[in-house]
């Protein structure tokens, strides 16, 4: 998911460079949403891993 957000960020930068402001704004918005979603899932994964039961030896 982080790769997708970086891809949309790159698309937004290229579109902004060439002057396509509508496309750049849309791609930047999608990149922000995907990045926040990635961060939320990452934090949830860390919390779940912390509270996971360990098997007894």
Order of alpha helices (4+ residues) and beta strands (2+ residues): alpha-alpha
